[in-house]
Structures are given as structure tokens and as C-alpha cells.
Amino acid sequence: MSTEGPAITPRAESLPEPGAGDHPALARTLLREALTASLATLDPAGGHPFVSLVTMATDFDGSPLLLASRLALHSRNMAADGRVSLLLARGGKGDPLAHPRLTLSGMAERAEAPHLRGRFLARHPKAALYVDFPDFSFWRVRVQAAHLVAGFGRAPELPPAALLTDLTGADSLLAAEPEAVAHMNADHAEAVGLYATRLAGAAPGPWRLSGLDPEGMDLLLEGQALRIPFPEPVRDPAALRALLARMARQAREAG
């Protein structure tokens, strides 16, 4: 059964539906590759939406992670009312409205899990300059709805389950994730580069891993993020090692 809602077509003509799974896959990619987002919070004084630009990472399941100072107006707004929206847009040449974008609605909640610091700094290393200041804290957005604009006539509503990663049975993998990321970057940088260039068609460069989860890997190069889904989910470190080795062989053979 499809997890997608009906596409919104603003004109009378009938448009062909995309293949099954196209919309959720695109939405997950936009979510995992976003480094910044437009954040809409609610001003408790006047009730008006207040929009700001924020840096963003994702938790293991894909939930958006924000780092905010309590001095920031959006932080004070979230403390008063956790209802937020995030706009994630993929840039490019030409008409900006021709590129895909994803709007998420949900509840922003302060989060203190120990792994959040590492997840965020892996995406935004320069945040190390202020992440430990006493006025900064992490916020995790509990996604409640998603609206994808994939192109003309393709704007479905997606439930959270279509975007987020099921972490059931993956405790050992998540515990080993920081060490696995560090090991790949230190000892297998060539393989990481091949994942990006030969499996995802990205431009060559010093790509590095910024995160792993049961459904894929996140890579980073000079402020550009890349998501590479796994061919099948992994739930433990042994399965992850075997899959990464297999993908490296495939990448080398693709050359």
C-alpha cells in the first residue's frame, strides 16, 4: 500500500503519477542532505510566524536536530510554543521553484542525548566553537507531517513513517556509529570517495563520512552533503562492515 497522499494539481489537466516510492525516497534524500533550513516559529506576543535561517543535522532516525542559543528569538519562541515548520530546499540553476523542496511540521523539543553533539558536529564542524557555551542547547523536531513539492503537479502529503528510519533492533549499530565513522574516514578514505563518485555520481574530492544509520550513509564535502542509501537495511556492526566492503568492491568494479 502506498504511503503517499494525493498529489496536488493546481490546474485542470491530468498528470501522470510518478512511480511507487519516488516521493518518499526524494523526501528522505532532501531531509538527510539538508545542512540549513528555514525555521518558522510562533511569536508568543503577536502570534505571527517568525522565520529564521538555521543549521540542521539529523538524528539516527532522520528527525531534524537544531542547535540554538537561548538568546535567539526562535529559541525563545520554541520554548513558549514548540510548534514549528522547517523548509528544506535543494538549490540549483534556473528557476528556484523548479527544484524540489520539503516542508516539515512538528514539535520542537529540547534534547540532551549524549550522541546529539557528535551527530551535529560531524555535519557542522565549525559549531565546535560555540556548542559548549552554556546558552546553547539542542532541539529535536518530532515530525508530525510533511509536504513535498517534487515538481509541477507533484506535491503529496507524506506521513512521518515515510521519511523516518526504523531503529528497531539497531542499538548495537547506533552505539558503534561514531567509531565506525571515524574508522572509515581515517583508514578507508579512498572507499568513501568511491562511494560518492562511482555509486552516487558526485564530483571527486576529499569526501568524508558524517554519519551512518540502518538505511544509509551521509557524506560531506566542503559544505555539500550527500546521502547514499544502502541496498538493504543493516542492524548491527558486523552487517555494516560486510555491506560497506561489498559496496566498496562494487564501486571499484564500476570504474
SULQUITA-V347389 format. One record per helix or strand of 2 or more residues. SS is the DSSP state (H for helix, E for strand). FROM is the first residue (numbers start at 0). LEN is the number of residues. If there is no record, write none. Layout:
ss:from:len
SS:FROM:LEN
SS:FROM:LEN
This chain:
ss:from:len
H:21:12
E:35:7
E:48:10
E:63:6
H:72:8
E:82:7
H:95:3
E:100:11
H:114:9
H:124:5
E:135:14
E:156:2
H:159:3
H:170:17
H:188:11
E:207:6
E:215:6
E:223:6
H:236:18
